[in-house]
Amino acid sequence: MYTLVFIIHIIACLVLVCLVLMQSGKGSAAGIFGSSNSDSVFAGPSAATFITKLTAGVAVVIAITCLFLTINVSRRGMSSVVDNVEIPVSQTK
C-alpha cells in the first residue's frame, strides 16, 4: 500500500510541474502553447479555468498523499541507522 501511494505521489508531483509550466503568467501574452489567439485547446478562457481546476485537484492529491505517507512512516516506529552501529572502545595504556 505504501509503495502504491508513493508512486501516485511521484506521478502527481510530475503532473503538477507540467501543469504549472503550461499556464501563462499574468503579464505574459503567450504561454507555452503560443499566443492567446491561436487555435490551441489550451488558449481559450475556458481552458485556463480547466487547467487551474486541474492544478488545484492535483495539489489536493499531493497533500493527501503527503499526509498518508507521513502517518504511515510514523507508525512504523522510530529507528535509525546509527542505532545499529557499534562504537569501538579505545584502550588506554
N, C-alpha and C positions, 0 to 999 in steps of 0.2 A: 504494500500500500504506500509506503514511504517513497519507494522508487517511482511509482506511477505519478504521485503528486509532485515529486521533484522534476520529472520530465515535463509535466504540464506547466510547472513554474518556469522552466527554462524556455519552453516554446512561447509562453505568454510574454516573457521578457523580450524575446527577439521580435515578436509581432508588435509589441508596444514601440520598440525602437523604430521599426519600419513605418508604423502609423504616424509617429511624430515627424519623421523625415518627409512623409508625403504631404503634410499640412504646410500651407504657405504662411509666412509671417504676417503680422498686421501691416507693416509698412511695405511689404513686398507686392509687386504687381504680378509676379509669377511664382508658382510653386514648383515642385519637382516635375510636374507634367506639362509645363509650358504656361503660356499666358492665360488670362482668365477668359478670353473669348474663343478658346479652342473648342473642338468638338469632343474633348475627352470626357469620360464618365465622371472624373473627379473635379471637373471645372465648374459645375453649376453650384448654385447656392444650396440645393438640397443635398448635394454630395458633401459639402462642408459640414452640414448637420449630421449626415450619416457617419462621416469619419470621426467627428467629435464624439458622437454617442458610442461608436465602436471603441474609441480610445478610452473613454470612461469605463466601459464594460471590461476591457482588458485590464485596466488598472484595478478594478474591483477584484478580478480573478487573481491578480498578483497579490493583492492584500490578503485575500482569504488563504491562498496557498502559503504565504509567509507565516500567517498565524498558525496554520496547521503544522507546518514544518517545525516551527519554534516549539510548539506544545509537544509535538511528538519527540523531539530531541530531548527536551527537559524531562520527560517521563522515563527515558532510558536510564537515567542515573548519571551522576556526575563522576566521570573518571578522566584521568589524564594519562598521557604517555609517560610523564615524569613519575607517576606513582609506581611504575614497574621498574624503574632504574635503580640499581644498587649503587650506593655511594661507597667508593673504596675507602678503607680505613688506612690511614698512613701510620706507620710505626716509627716512633721516635726513639733514638738511642740515648 
